[in-house]
Amino acid sequence: MAKHDAYLDQLSKVPLFKACSRRELQKIAKASEEVSVDEGKELVTQGATGREAFVIMSGNAAVKRGNRKIATIGPGTCFGELSLLDHGPRTATVVAETPMDVLVLESRKFAGVLDEVPTMARKLMGELATRVRELDSKAYG
């Protein structure tokens, strides 16, 4: 039960899922798989087609665009979430800087959760709209 609560705690920190209820987060957690990752492992590759998202439970990773490190991410951070929605190319490469435990959510399983709880889709669209507005404001003032 403690591990399940840890999943819910981390999922509740993911901006894309912040409007989700505890019940909805439980469905996402149930559809996810915990995976241990070794230091140095490349989790996603910039330009590659994505079909899953990751939520960091423990450890840290470097985010790179081209050969330049642009960020370090850690527990509670989600990456690859756009791939849940469009299967488009990855916008960055993410490499484990330390041993990590991550929750992996595959797009097919995520689609099943949305089919089961269709009101969640509306919440996700609202969060995505907020992100687009923030990016628009940063880019154009």
Backbone as ProteinMPNN parsed JSONL, in Angstrom:
{"seq_chain_A": "MAKHDAYLDQLSKVPLFKACSRRELQKIAKASEEVSVDEGKELVTQGATGREAFVIMSGNAAVKRGNRKIATIGPGTCFGELSLLDHGPRTATVVAETPMDVLVLESRKFAGVLDEVPTMARKLMGELATRVRELDSKAYG", "coords_chain_A": {"N_chain_A": [[0.81, -1.198, 0.0], [1.979, 1.219, 0.716], [3.745, 1.699, -1.385], [1.938, 2.037, -3.473], [0.678, 4.409, -2.613], [2.864, 6.106, -2.853], [3.153, 6.158, -5.62], [0.781, 7.512, -6.296], [1.241, 9.966, -5.026], [3.434, 10.959, -6.506], [2.339, 11.037, -9.107], [0.372, 12.949, -8.69], [1.832, 15.257, -8.667], [2.471, 15.758, -11.258], [2.138, 18.079, -13.779], [0.358, 17.746, -16.009], [-1.518, 16.002, -14.976], [-2.66, 17.293, -12.831], [-5.291, 18.171, -12.387], [-6.685, 15.906, -12.018], [-8.694, 13.557, -10.215], [-8.275, 11.656, -7.158], [-9.164, 9.057, -7.613], [-8.958, 8.927, -10.399], [-6.2, 9.234, -10.681], [-5.451, 6.842, -9.492], [-6.283, 5.021, -11.42], [-4.53, 5.694, -13.483], [-2.098, 5.033, -12.247], [-2.449, 2.287, -11.939], [-2.393, 1.494, -14.59], [0.216, 1.879, -15.205], [3.713, 0.891, -15.228], [6.311, 0.048, -13.032], [9.735, 0.635, -13.451], [13.155, -0.106, -13.127], [16.084, 1.767, -13.714], [19.348, 1.912, -14.985], [22.21, 3.965, -14.223], [23.283, 6.201, -16.735], [21.717, 5.167, -18.753], [19.858, 5.758, -21.675], [16.759, 7.067, -21.837], [14.827, 8.277, -23.49], [15.078, 9.41, -26.885], [15.958, 12.249, -28.663], [14.001, 13.229, -31.399], [13.199, 10.64, -32.009], [10.343, 8.473, -32.409], [7.789, 8.612, -30.026], [6.084, 6.6, -27.625], [5.35, 6.383, -25.042], [5.141, 7.687, -21.686], [7.008, 8.924, -18.881], [7.321, 8.894, -15.362], [9.293, 10.125, -12.875], [10.256, 8.371, -10.097], [12.356, 7.994, -8.323], [15.753, 9.177, -8.222], [17.79, 10.924, -10.719], [17.816, 12.67, -13.886], [19.343, 13.776, -16.947], [18.36, 16.259, -19.222], [18.613, 16.746, -22.612], [19.144, 18.751, -25.485], [20.055, 18.487, -28.736], [23.467, 18.381, -28.33], [23.573, 19.625, -25.947], [23.108, 20.076, -22.529], [20.104, 20.862, -20.994], [18.597, 20.761, -18.722], [18.192, 19.335, -15.418], [16.325, 16.734, -14.111], [14.103, 15.35, -11.623], [12.584, 13.345, -8.976], [9.035, 13.123, -9.22], [8.846, 14.437, -11.596], [7.526, 14.452, -14.851], [8.108, 13.157, -18.064], [7.957, 13.039, -21.64], [5.249, 13.051, -22.002], [3.761, 14.191, -24.083], [3.857, 12.316, -26.063], [1.98, 10.49, -25.292], [-0.258, 11.489, -26.354], [0.102, 12.166, -29.082], [2.024, 10.579, -30.404], [4.25, 11.684, -31.568], [7.526, 12.964, -32.61], [10.208, 12.83, -30.233], [11.118, 15.613, -28.229], [13.456, 16.021, -26.926], [16.432, 14.474, -25.564], [16.69, 12.155, -22.939], [18.639, 11.177, -20.273], [19.619, 8.903, -17.777], [21.126, 10.105, -14.883], [21.709, 9.063, -12.487], [21.111, 5.93, -10.783], [17.727, 5.007, -11.32], [14.201, 4.879, -10.552], [11.329, 4.569, -12.377], [7.971, 5.312, -13.367], [6.318, 3.89, -16.022], [4.181, 4.754, -18.556], [2.372, 3.532, -21.048], [1.131, 4.522, -24.266], [-1.079, 3.102, -25.325], [-2.219, 1.86, -23.093], [-2.823, 4.142, -21.645], [-4.738, 5.309, -23.324], [-6.74, 3.457, -22.934], [-7.403, 4.022, -20.274], [-8.455, 6.595, -20.601], [-10.669, 5.945, -22.176], [-12.126, 4.536, -20.315], [-12.573, 6.443, -18.351], [-13.875, 9.007, -19.417], [-14.206, 11.721, -18.713], [-11.769, 12.529, -17.832], [-10.272, 13.217, -20.051], [-11.183, 15.751, -20.758], [-10.188, 17.257, -18.632], [-7.434, 16.978, -19.058], [-7.185, 18.253, -21.526], [-7.781, 20.85, -20.756], [-5.559, 21.442, -19.131], [-3.523, 21.272, -21.053], [-4.292, 23.402, -22.716], [-3.802, 25.52, -20.972], [-1.014, 25.337, -20.811], [-0.313, 25.963, -23.489], [-1.182, 28.604, -23.616], [0.559, 29.765, -21.726], [3.049, 29.35, -22.982], [2.621, 30.853, -25.311], [2.391, 33.379, -24.195], [5.004, 33.703, -23.164], [6.47, 33.656, -25.523], [5.393, 35.721, -27.086], [4.63, 37.794, -25.463]], "CA_chain_A": [[0.0, 0.0, 0.0], [2.857, 2.386, 0.768], [4.258, 1.918, -2.734], [0.806, 2.575, -4.233], [0.537, 5.802, -2.2], [3.988, 6.843, -3.44], [2.794, 6.377, -7.027], [-0.234, 8.563, -6.356], [1.891, 11.221, -4.646], [4.242, 11.443, -7.632], [1.437, 11.367, -10.209], [-0.347, 14.188, -8.368], [2.752, 16.372, -8.914], [2.631, 15.93, -12.706], [1.23, 19.142, -14.208], [-0.683, 17.253, -16.901], [-2.522, 15.27, -14.207], [-2.982, 18.005, -11.594], [-6.737, 18.326, -12.207], [-7.277, 14.577, -11.862], [-9.091, 13.133, -8.88], [-7.502, 10.522, -6.631], [-9.63, 7.86, -8.321], [-8.366, 8.964, -11.746], [-4.769, 8.948, -10.508], [-5.338, 5.409, -9.228], [-6.411, 4.337, -12.724], [-3.266, 5.918, -14.198], [-1.074, 4.236, -11.564], [-2.693, 0.867, -12.252], [-2.012, 1.28, -15.985], [1.657, 2.12, -15.314], [4.633, -0.158, -14.787], [7.538, 0.59, -12.447], [10.932, 0.094, -14.074], [14.441, 0.39, -12.609], [16.942, 2.198, -14.811], [20.74, 2.094, -14.597], [22.886, 5.224, -14.548], [23.793, 6.247, -18.103], [20.719, 4.655, -19.703], [19.079, 6.743, -22.414], [15.347, 6.69, -21.748], [14.212, 8.729, -24.74], [16.036, 9.996, -27.813], [15.409, 13.359, -29.429], [13.668, 12.906, -32.778], [12.596, 9.308, -32.121], [8.911, 8.41, -32.149], [7.489, 8.251, -28.652], [4.825, 5.888, -27.38], [5.146, 6.277, -23.606], [5.584, 8.771, -20.817], [7.727, 8.456, -17.702], [7.268, 9.704, -14.141], [10.447, 9.757, -12.056], [9.96, 8.06, -8.694], [13.605, 8.266, -7.597], [16.902, 9.396, -9.09], [17.838, 12.139, -11.539], [18.143, 12.493, -15.296], [19.72, 14.961, -17.707], [17.584, 16.526, -20.429], [19.527, 17.342, -23.595], [18.71, 19.08, -26.843], [21.327, 18.438, -29.442], [24.453, 17.87, -27.375], [23.609, 20.567, -24.828], [22.241, 19.789, -21.383], [19.252, 22.011, -20.721], [17.952, 20.644, -17.409], [18.256, 18.112, -14.619], [14.994, 16.469, -13.578], [14.112, 14.357, -10.556], [11.318, 12.766, -8.537], [7.821, 13.889, -9.458], [8.862, 15.004, -12.934], [7.037, 13.617, -15.945], [8.604, 13.531, -19.383], [7.427, 12.208, -22.705], [3.79, 12.997, -21.943], [3.14, 14.523, -25.364], [3.77, 11.077, -26.831], [0.738, 9.808, -24.943], [-1.342, 12.106, -27.1], [0.265, 12.279, -30.539], [3.063, 9.667, -30.926], [5.174, 12.485, -32.363], [8.946, 12.827, -32.273], [10.667, 13.34, -28.934], [11.7, 16.95, -28.348], [14.743, 16.037, -26.221], [16.986, 13.199, -25.111], [16.736, 12.092, -21.478], [19.605, 10.156, -19.865], [19.709, 8.736, -16.32], [22.394, 10.532, -14.273], [21.853, 8.194, -11.325], [20.111, 4.863, -10.883], [16.387, 5.593, -11.217], [12.965, 4.115, -10.662], [10.36, 5.374, -13.106], [6.707, 4.72, -13.793], [6.184, 3.983, -17.476], [2.791, 4.707, -18.986], [2.314, 3.366, -22.501], [-0.001, 5.249, -24.846], [-2.233, 2.218, -25.492], [-2.85, 1.713, -21.776], [-3.372, 5.451, -21.299], [-5.971, 5.441, -24.102], [-7.732, 2.638, -22.234], [-7.847, 4.775, -19.095], [-9.327, 7.67, -21.085], [-11.931, 5.327, -22.589], [-12.835, 4.136, -19.093], [-12.926, 7.664, -17.598], [-13.816, 10.039, -20.459], [-14.127, 13.082, -18.167], [-10.357, 12.859, -17.642], [-9.779, 13.843, -21.284], [-11.501, 17.183, -20.681], [-9.245, 17.849, -17.682], [-6.127, 17.029, -19.711], [-7.234, 19.308, -22.547], [-7.693, 22.121, -20.051], [-4.167, 21.66, -18.736], [-2.759, 21.551, -22.273], [-4.628, 24.764, -23.13], [-3.061, 26.408, -20.065], [0.39, 25.322, -21.249], [-0.208, 26.698, -24.754], [-1.298, 30.029, -23.284], [1.808, 30.174, -21.07], [4.094, 29.412, -24.01], [2.302, 31.983, -26.162], [2.735, 34.592, -23.44], [6.462, 33.8, -23.105], [7.005, 33.912, -26.852], [4.884, 36.93, -27.715], [4.391, 38.842, -24.472]], "C_chain_A": [[0.855, 1.263, 0.0], [3.393, 2.724, -0.615], [3.167, 2.539, -3.614], [0.596, 4.05, -3.9], [1.656, 6.662, -2.771], [3.712, 7.133, -4.911], [1.815, 7.545, -7.138], [0.356, 9.927, -6.007], [2.671, 11.805, -5.821], [3.35, 11.833, -8.81], [0.694, 12.672, -9.949], [0.521, 15.421, -8.597], [2.925, 16.672, -10.403], [1.644, 16.981, -13.193], [0.081, 18.666, -15.102], [-1.827, 16.596, -16.135], [-3.038, 16.029, -12.988], [-4.477, 18.183, -11.354], [-7.438, 16.986, -11.974], [-7.607, 14.276, -10.404], [-8.193, 11.973, -8.429], [-7.893, 9.228, -7.336], [-9.026, 7.781, -9.724], [-6.868, 8.678, -11.681], [-4.548, 7.464, -10.228], [-5.425, 4.606, -10.522], [-5.116, 4.487, -13.526], [-2.166, 5.066, -13.576], [-1.223, 2.76, -11.907], [-2.274, 0.526, -13.684], [-0.511, 1.424, -16.212], [2.457, 0.915, -14.825], [5.882, 0.502, -14.212], [8.733, -0.139, -13.039], [12.157, 0.718, -13.404], [15.362, 0.644, -13.791], [18.353, 2.415, -14.281], [21.253, 3.476, -14.992], [23.445, 5.125, -15.967], [22.815, 5.762, -19.159], [19.962, 5.804, -20.359], [17.624, 6.277, -22.431], [14.559, 7.098, -22.982], [15.275, 9.447, -25.566], [15.352, 11.075, -28.643], [15.186, 12.929, -30.876], [13.021, 11.541, -32.973], [11.094, 9.387, -31.826], [8.677, 7.937, -30.723], [6.146, 7.57, -28.529], [4.569, 5.69, -25.886], [5.647, 7.523, -22.911], [6.199, 8.148, -19.577], [7.499, 9.428, -16.557], [8.403, 9.214, -13.262], [10.004, 9.569, -10.612], [11.174, 8.343, -7.815], [14.728, 8.414, -8.612], [16.767, 10.67, -9.908], [18.244, 11.804, -12.961], [18.522, 13.836, -15.903], [18.828, 15.048, -18.936], [18.509, 17.265, -21.381], [18.796, 17.627, -24.898], [19.972, 19.258, -27.65], [22.319, 17.809, -28.484], [24.531, 18.719, -26.118], [22.617, 20.169, -23.745], [21.435, 21.033, -21.069], [18.578, 21.95, -19.356], [18.35, 19.342, -16.732], [16.883, 17.943, -14.013], [15.06, 15.345, -12.561], [12.721, 13.91, -10.175], [10.126, 13.709, -8.706], [7.754, 14.513, -10.834], [8.349, 13.979, -13.934], [7.695, 14.098, -17.23], [8.072, 12.546, -20.408], [5.918, 12.195, -22.79], [3.107, 13.388, -23.248], [2.974, 13.282, -26.233], [2.534, 10.26, -26.482], [-0.397, 10.284, -25.843], [-1.149, 12.063, -28.608], [1.29, 11.343, -31.181], [4.071, 10.397, -31.815], [6.612, 12.281, -31.924], [9.268, 13.444, -30.918], [11.356, 14.677, -29.143], [13.058, 17.061, -27.667], [15.176, 14.602, -25.955], [17.047, 13.258, -23.592], [17.6, 10.897, -21.095], [19.672, 10.11, -18.337], [21.089, 9.17, -15.831], [22.724, 9.691, -13.049], [20.973, 6.974, -11.582], [18.731, 5.47, -10.605], [15.316, 4.511, -11.141], [11.973, 5.053, -11.324], [9.067, 4.589, -13.299], [6.608, 4.944, -15.291], [4.71, 3.802, -17.815], [2.761, 4.673, -20.507], [1.047, 4.008, -23.051], [-1.236, 4.371, -25.001], [-2.977, 2.041, -24.164], [-3.485, 3.027, -21.327], [-4.684, 5.688, -22.048], [-7.089, 4.622, -23.466], [-8.279, 3.331, -21.004], [-8.797, 5.897, -19.53], [-10.678, 7.13, -21.564], [-12.782, 4.975, -21.37], [-13.343, 5.35, -18.309], [-12.864, 8.853, -18.561], [-13.743, 11.476, -19.927], [-12.675, 13.511, -17.943], [-9.798, 13.573, -18.874], [-10.021, 15.347, -21.256], [-10.533, 17.9, -19.737], [-7.861, 17.998, -18.317], [-6.089, 18.115, -20.776], [-7.148, 20.684, -21.897], [-6.272, 22.442, -19.637], [-3.3, 21.971, -19.948], [-3.045, 22.959, -22.791], [-3.886, 25.784, -22.268], [-1.597, 26.486, -20.485], [0.591, 26.116, -22.536], [-0.283, 28.193, -24.486], [-0.012, 30.554, -22.618], [2.928, 30.314, -22.082], [3.876, 30.592, -24.952], [2.698, 33.288, -25.48], [4.248, 34.788, -23.36], [7.045, 34.207, -24.46], [6.613, 35.286, -27.385], [4.499, 38.051, -26.763], [2.998, 39.052, -24.057]], "O_chain_A": [[0.503, 2.257, -0.635], [3.485, 3.896, -0.98], [3.435, 3.447, -4.4], [0.361, 4.858, -4.799], [1.43, 7.816, -3.134], [4.002, 8.226, -5.395], [1.991, 8.445, -7.959], [0.006, 10.931, -6.626], [2.582, 13.001, -6.099], [3.588, 12.86, -9.446], [0.416, 13.422, -10.885], [-0.007, 16.527, -8.711], [3.462, 17.717, -10.769], [0.435, 16.803, -13.042], [-1.047, 19.137, -14.961], [-2.973, 16.623, -16.583], [-3.783, 15.464, -12.187], [-4.89, 18.334, -10.204], [-8.649, 16.946, -11.757], [-6.894, 14.686, -9.488], [-7.454, 11.396, -9.226], [-7.033, 8.395, -7.624], [-8.632, 6.708, -10.18], [-6.331, 7.963, -12.527], [-3.558, 6.892, -10.683], [-4.712, 3.618, -10.69], [-4.658, 3.541, -14.166], [-1.384, 4.444, -14.296], [-0.232, 2.067, -12.139], [-1.849, -0.596, -13.96], [-0.019, 1.123, -17.299], [1.949, 0.049, -14.114], [6.449, 1.406, -14.825], [8.75, -1.367, -13.121], [12.188, 1.921, -13.147], [15.421, -0.14, -14.738], [18.532, 3.039, -13.235], [20.791, 4.073, -15.964], [24.008, 4.101, -16.354], [23.067, 5.934, -20.351], [19.484, 6.712, -19.679], [17.307, 5.22, -22.975], [13.716, 6.34, -23.462], [16.231, 10.01, -25.033], [14.305, 10.844, -29.247], [16.067, 12.34, -31.501], [12.365, 11.305, -33.987], [10.64, 10.26, -31.086], [9.296, 6.974, -30.27], [5.192, 7.909, -29.23], [3.683, 4.927, -25.501], [6.445, 8.295, -23.444], [5.944, 6.986, -19.262], [7.486, 10.642, -16.758], [8.476, 8.029, -12.937], [9.453, 10.476, -9.988], [11.044, 8.863, -6.707], [14.672, 7.86, -9.71], [15.777, 11.395, -9.809], [18.915, 10.805, -13.218], [18.086, 14.89, -15.441], [18.571, 14.047, -19.605], [19.114, 18.275, -21.021], [17.95, 16.852, -25.347], [20.844, 20.058, -27.312], [22.014, 16.78, -27.881], [25.447, 18.557, -25.312], [21.435, 19.953, -24.015], [21.988, 22.12, -20.898], [18.048, 22.952, -18.877], [18.781, 18.386, -17.376], [16.325, 18.891, -13.459], [15.948, 14.493, -12.615], [11.778, 14.071, -10.949], [10.187, 14.898, -8.391], [6.72, 15.063, -11.212], [8.691, 12.798, -13.871], [7.825, 15.301, -17.458], [7.778, 11.39, -20.101], [5.348, 11.421, -23.56], [1.981, 12.959, -23.5], [2.053, 13.208, -27.047], [2.087, 9.434, -27.277], [-1.372, 9.566, -26.064], [-2.124, 11.937, -29.349], [1.406, 11.324, -32.406], [4.671, 9.796, -32.707], [6.89, 11.528, -30.991], [8.677, 14.445, -30.515], [12.09, 14.86, -30.114], [13.741, 18.075, -27.808], [14.402, 13.656, -26.1], [17.411, 14.286, -23.02], [17.351, 9.768, -21.516], [19.77, 11.148, -17.683], [22.105, 8.664, -16.307], [23.878, 9.618, -12.628], [20.167, 6.986, -12.512], [18.594, 6.347, -9.752], [15.506, 3.387, -11.605], [11.794, 6.191, -10.89], [9.075, 3.361, -13.383], [6.794, 6.062, -15.771], [4.078, 2.825, -17.413], [3.084, 5.659, -21.169], [0.014, 4.033, -22.382], [-2.351, 4.861, -24.822], [-4.207, 2.07, -24.122], [-4.549, 3.031, -20.707], [-5.639, 6.209, -21.472], [-8.246, 5.041, -23.46], [-9.472, 3.244, -20.715], [-9.827, 6.119, -18.893], [-11.709, 7.778, -21.381], [-14.006, 5.104, -21.397], [-14.402, 5.298, -17.684], [-11.906, 9.625, -18.525], [-13.26, 12.362, -20.633], [-12.38, 14.704, -17.873], [-8.938, 14.444, -18.744], [-9.167, 16.127, -21.68], [-10.109, 19.021, -20.015], [-7.196, 19.019, -18.137], [-5.087, 18.816, -20.92], [-6.506, 21.585, -22.437], [-5.824, 23.58, -19.772], [-2.432, 22.842, -19.879], [-2.131, 23.639, -23.258], [-3.397, 26.793, -22.776], [-1.009, 27.568, -20.514], [1.563, 26.862, -22.658], [0.476, 28.966, -25.07], [0.441, 31.658, -22.92], [3.679, 31.289, -22.048], [4.833, 31.257, -25.348], [3.265, 34.184, -26.105], [4.729, 35.915, -23.475], [7.986, 34.997, -24.534], [7.407, 35.942, -28.059], [4.092, 39.129, -27.196], [2.726, 39.919, -23.226]]}, "name": "protein", "num_of_chains": 1, "seq": "MAKHDAYLDQLSKVPLFKACSRRELQKIAKASEEVSVDEGKELVTQGATGREAFVIMSGNAAVKRGNRKIATIGPGTCFGELSLLDHGPRTATVVAETPMDVLVLESRKFAGVLDEVPTMARKLMGELATRVRELDSKAYG"}
